[in-house]
Amino acid sequence: MNTPAQWLLRIAVAFAFVYPAQHAVNNPDSWIGYFPPFMFNLGIPPEVLLHGFGVVEIILAVWILWGWRLEIPSVVAAVMLMAIVVFNLVQFEILFRDVSIALAALALAVDAWHKRKSGAVQASV
């Protein structure tokens, strides 16, 4: 059974992925700069890269809210957030919050893993 605290963490982490994906549709220039320069050498147009990443963000957010095998999307979310911070260290004054969100995602993953190992996994909704 999910506790209210776990639901709050899941909503918080999901929101951190839904908002930029949605906002990038109307204001792509605000978000495209967070991609590391090497990503633009892949031959993918920047708009496709941005909105493709947005689709991944939405999928992760929905998966985290859904709760099935929560440790998987939570770890992926944490890695993505930390990669954004590492590749944009010059903007740490803005991105420091991503470290906290990544740790919240890791807390979800650890909790889900612990429940799975202890056999306490029940329906997530």
ChimeraX commands (.cxc) that place a marker at each C-alpha (Angstrom):
marker #1 position 0.00,0.00,0.00 radius 0.5
marker #1 position 1.27,3.43,-0.89 radius 0.5
marker #1 position 1.56,5.92,1.93 radius 0.5
marker #1 position 0.56,9.56,1.54 radius 0.5
marker #1 position 4.26,10.46,1.71 radius 0.5
marker #1 position 5.06,8.12,-1.17 radius 0.5
marker #1 position 2.24,9.61,-3.25 radius 0.5
marker #1 position 3.55,13.11,-2.58 radius 0.5
marker #1 position 7.04,12.06,-3.66 radius 0.5
marker #1 position 5.67,10.42,-6.81 radius 0.5
marker #1 position 3.65,13.52,-7.71 radius 0.5
marker #1 position 6.63,15.79,-7.03 radius 0.5
marker #1 position 9.00,13.78,-9.22 radius 0.5
marker #1 position 6.40,13.36,-11.98 radius 0.5
marker #1 position 5.69,17.10,-12.00 radius 0.5
marker #1 position 9.40,17.81,-12.48 radius 0.5
marker #1 position 9.17,15.88,-15.77 radius 0.5
marker #1 position 5.73,16.95,-17.01 radius 0.5
marker #1 position 6.26,20.69,-16.65 radius 0.5
marker #1 position 9.37,21.05,-18.85 radius 0.5
marker #1 position 7.96,18.73,-21.51 radius 0.5
marker #1 position 4.74,20.72,-21.67 radius 0.5
marker #1 position 6.43,24.11,-21.46 radius 0.5
marker #1 position 8.91,23.21,-24.22 radius 0.5
marker #1 position 6.02,22.98,-26.68 radius 0.5
marker #1 position 5.27,26.70,-26.30 radius 0.5
marker #1 position 8.74,27.95,-25.45 radius 0.5
marker #1 position 11.43,25.62,-26.83 radius 0.5
marker #1 position 14.19,28.22,-26.54 radius 0.5
marker #1 position 13.91,28.07,-22.75 radius 0.5
marker #1 position 14.80,24.37,-22.69 radius 0.5
marker #1 position 16.99,23.54,-25.70 radius 0.5
marker #1 position 20.05,25.06,-24.01 radius 0.5
marker #1 position 20.14,22.33,-21.35 radius 0.5
marker #1 position 21.23,19.71,-23.86 radius 0.5
marker #1 position 24.99,19.15,-23.88 radius 0.5
marker #1 position 26.66,20.32,-27.11 radius 0.5
marker #1 position 27.60,16.80,-28.22 radius 0.5
marker #1 position 23.90,15.95,-28.54 radius 0.5
marker #1 position 23.59,18.41,-31.41 radius 0.5
marker #1 position 26.26,16.49,-33.32 radius 0.5
marker #1 position 24.03,13.42,-33.57 radius 0.5
marker #1 position 22.36,14.72,-36.72 radius 0.5
marker #1 position 18.97,15.08,-35.05 radius 0.5
marker #1 position 17.28,18.47,-35.49 radius 0.5
marker #1 position 17.18,20.35,-32.16 radius 0.5
marker #1 position 13.37,20.53,-32.14 radius 0.5
marker #1 position 13.07,16.78,-32.66 radius 0.5
marker #1 position 15.64,16.18,-29.92 radius 0.5
marker #1 position 13.80,18.49,-27.52 radius 0.5
marker #1 position 10.33,17.10,-28.14 radius 0.5
marker #1 position 11.57,13.51,-28.27 radius 0.5
marker #1 position 13.09,14.06,-24.85 radius 0.5
marker #1 position 9.76,15.56,-23.80 radius 0.5
marker #1 position 7.98,12.37,-24.81 radius 0.5
marker #1 position 10.43,10.38,-22.67 radius 0.5
marker #1 position 9.78,12.77,-19.77 radius 0.5
marker #1 position 6.01,12.30,-20.06 radius 0.5
marker #1 position 6.38,8.51,-20.22 radius 0.5
marker #1 position 8.57,8.56,-17.09 radius 0.5
marker #1 position 6.10,10.80,-15.25 radius 0.5
marker #1 position 3.14,8.57,-16.10 radius 0.5
marker #1 position 5.11,5.45,-15.17 radius 0.5
marker #1 position 6.10,6.96,-11.81 radius 0.5
marker #1 position 2.48,7.87,-11.10 radius 0.5
marker #1 position 1.32,4.42,-12.23 radius 0.5
marker #1 position 3.74,2.80,-9.80 radius 0.5
marker #1 position 4.42,-0.48,-11.61 radius 0.5
marker #1 position 8.06,-1.52,-10.97 radius 0.5
marker #1 position 8.56,1.95,-9.54 radius 0.5
marker #1 position 12.28,1.42,-9.01 radius 0.5
marker #1 position 12.92,1.43,-12.78 radius 0.5
marker #1 position 11.48,4.84,-13.76 radius 0.5
marker #1 position 12.67,6.33,-10.49 radius 0.5
marker #1 position 16.30,5.38,-11.13 radius 0.5
marker #1 position 16.03,6.55,-14.75 radius 0.5
marker #1 position 14.56,9.86,-13.55 radius 0.5
marker #1 position 17.36,10.32,-11.01 radius 0.5
marker #1 position 20.05,9.59,-13.61 radius 0.5
marker #1 position 18.46,11.98,-16.10 radius 0.5
marker #1 position 18.26,14.77,-13.53 radius 0.5
marker #1 position 21.83,14.29,-12.39 radius 0.5
marker #1 position 23.03,14.23,-16.01 radius 0.5
marker #1 position 21.30,17.56,-16.60 radius 0.5
marker #1 position 23.11,18.99,-13.58 radius 0.5
marker #1 position 26.51,17.52,-14.49 radius 0.5
marker #1 position 26.35,18.70,-18.10 radius 0.5
marker #1 position 25.25,22.18,-17.02 radius 0.5
marker #1 position 27.37,22.85,-13.94 radius 0.5
marker #1 position 27.79,26.50,-14.93 radius 0.5
marker #1 position 24.04,26.86,-14.28 radius 0.5
marker #1 position 24.10,25.14,-10.90 radius 0.5
marker #1 position 22.47,28.20,-9.28 radius 0.5
marker #1 position 19.34,27.28,-11.24 radius 0.5
marker #1 position 19.70,23.50,-11.36 radius 0.5
marker #1 position 20.57,22.82,-7.70 radius 0.5
marker #1 position 16.91,21.86,-7.19 radius 0.5
marker #1 position 17.36,18.98,-9.63 radius 0.5
marker #1 position 19.72,17.35,-7.13 radius 0.5
marker #1 position 16.93,17.32,-4.54 radius 0.5
marker #1 position 14.42,15.95,-7.04 radius 0.5
marker #1 position 16.91,13.27,-8.10 radius 0.5
marker #1 position 17.33,12.25,-4.47 radius 0.5
marker #1 position 13.54,12.10,-4.08 radius 0.5
marker #1 position 13.42,9.81,-7.12 radius 0.5
marker #1 position 16.13,7.63,-5.57 radius 0.5
marker #1 position 14.12,7.50,-2.34 radius 0.5
marker #1 position 11.17,6.17,-4.35 radius 0.5
marker #1 position 13.42,3.59,-6.00 radius 0.5
marker #1 position 14.92,2.42,-2.70 radius 0.5
marker #1 position 11.49,2.19,-1.10 radius 0.5
marker #1 position 10.07,0.22,-4.04 radius 0.5
marker #1 position 13.09,-2.09,-4.10 radius 0.5
marker #1 position 12.87,-2.66,-0.36 radius 0.5
marker #1 position 9.14,-3.49,-0.60 radius 0.5
marker #1 position 9.79,-5.87,-3.48 radius 0.5
marker #1 position 12.61,-7.65,-1.62 radius 0.5
marker #1 position 10.54,-7.96,1.56 radius 0.5
marker #1 position 7.56,-9.32,-0.33 radius 0.5
marker #1 position 5.38,-6.42,0.71 radius 0.5
marker #1 position 4.54,-5.34,-2.83 radius 0.5
marker #1 position 0.83,-4.90,-3.24 radius 0.5
marker #1 position -1.29,-3.18,-5.86 radius 0.5
marker #1 position 0.17,0.27,-6.42 radius 0.5
marker #1 position -3.10,2.07,-7.06 radius 0.5
marker link #1:1,2 radius 0.2
marker link #1:2,3 radius 0.2
marker link #1:3,4 radius 0.2
marker link #1:4,5 radius 0.2
marker link #1:5,6 radius 0.2
marker link #1:6,7 radius 0.2
marker link #1:7,8 radius 0.2
marker link #1:8,9 radius 0.2
marker link #1:9,10 radius 0.2
marker link #1:10,11 radius 0.2
marker link #1:11,12 radius 0.2
marker link #1:12,13 radius 0.2
marker link #1:13,14 radius 0.2
marker link #1:14,15 radius 0.2
marker link #1:15,16 radius 0.2
marker link #1:16,17 radius 0.2
marker link #1:17,18 radius 0.2
marker link #1:18,19 radius 0.2
marker link #1:19,20 radius 0.2
marker link #1:20,21 radius 0.2
marker link #1:21,22 radius 0.2
marker link #1:22,23 radius 0.2
marker link #1:23,24 radius 0.2
marker link #1:24,25 radius 0.2
marker link #1:25,26 radius 0.2
marker link #1:26,27 radius 0.2
marker link #1:27,28 radius 0.2
marker link #1:28,29 radius 0.2
marker link #1:29,30 radius 0.2
marker link #1:30,31 radius 0.2
marker link #1:31,32 radius 0.2
marker link #1:32,33 radius 0.2
marker link #1:33,34 radius 0.2
marker link #1:34,35 radius 0.2
marker link #1:35,36 radius 0.2
marker link #1:36,37 radius 0.2
marker link #1:37,38 radius 0.2
marker link #1:38,39 radius 0.2
marker link #1:39,40 radius 0.2
marker link #1:40,41 radius 0.2
marker link #1:41,42 radius 0.2
marker link #1:42,43 radius 0.2
marker link #1:43,44 radius 0.2
marker link #1:44,45 radius 0.2
marker link #1:45,46 radius 0.2
marker link #1:46,47 radius 0.2
marker link #1:47,48 radius 0.2
marker link #1:48,49 radius 0.2
marker link #1:49,50 radius 0.2
marker link #1:50,51 radius 0.2
marker link #1:51,52 radius 0.2
marker link #1:52,53 radius 0.2
marker link #1:53,54 radius 0.2
marker link #1:54,55 radius 0.2
marker link #1:55,56 radius 0.2
marker link #1:56,57 radius 0.2
marker link #1:57,58 radius 0.2
marker link #1:58,59 radius 0.2
marker link #1:59,60 radius 0.2
marker link #1:60,61 radius 0.2
marker link #1:61,62 radius 0.2
marker link #1:62,63 radius 0.2
marker link #1:63,64 radius 0.2
marker link #1:64,65 radius 0.2
marker link #1:65,66 radius 0.2
marker link #1:66,67 radius 0.2
marker link #1:67,68 radius 0.2
marker link #1:68,69 radius 0.2
marker link #1:69,70 radius 0.2
marker link #1:70,71 radius 0.2
marker link #1:71,72 radius 0.2
marker link #1:72,73 radius 0.2
marker link #1:73,74 radius 0.2
marker link #1:74,75 radius 0.2
marker link #1:75,76 radius 0.2
marker link #1:76,77 radius 0.2
marker link #1:77,78 radius 0.2
marker link #1:78,79 radius 0.2
marker link #1:79,80 radius 0.2
marker link #1:80,81 radius 0.2
marker link #1:81,82 radius 0.2
marker link #1:82,83 radius 0.2
marker link #1:83,84 radius 0.2
marker link #1:84,85 radius 0.2
marker link #1:85,86 radius 0.2
marker link #1:86,87 radius 0.2
marker link #1:87,88 radius 0.2
marker link #1:88,89 radius 0.2
marker link #1:89,90 radius 0.2
marker link #1:90,91 radius 0.2
marker link #1:91,92 radius 0.2
marker link #1:92,93 radius 0.2
marker link #1:93,94 radius 0.2
marker link #1:94,95 radius 0.2
marker link #1:95,96 radius 0.2
marker link #1:96,97 radius 0.2
marker link #1:97,98 radius 0.2
marker link #1:98,99 radius 0.2
marker link #1:99,100 radius 0.2
marker link #1:100,101 radius 0.2
marker link #1:101,102 radius 0.2
marker link #1:102,103 radius 0.2
marker link #1:103,104 radius 0.2
marker link #1:104,105 radius 0.2
marker link #1:105,106 radius 0.2
marker link #1:106,107 radius 0.2
marker link #1:107,108 radius 0.2
marker link #1:108,109 radius 0.2
marker link #1:109,110 radius 0.2
marker link #1:110,111 radius 0.2
marker link #1:111,112 radius 0.2
marker link #1:112,113 radius 0.2
marker link #1:113,114 radius 0.2
marker link #1:114,115 radius 0.2
marker link #1:115,116 radius 0.2
marker link #1:116,117 radius 0.2
marker link #1:117,118 radius 0.2
marker link #1:118,119 radius 0.2
marker link #1:119,120 radius 0.2
marker link #1:120,121 radius 0.2
marker link #1:121,122 radius 0.2
marker link #1:122,123 radius 0.2
marker link #1:123,124 radius 0.2
marker link #1:124,125 radius 0.2
view
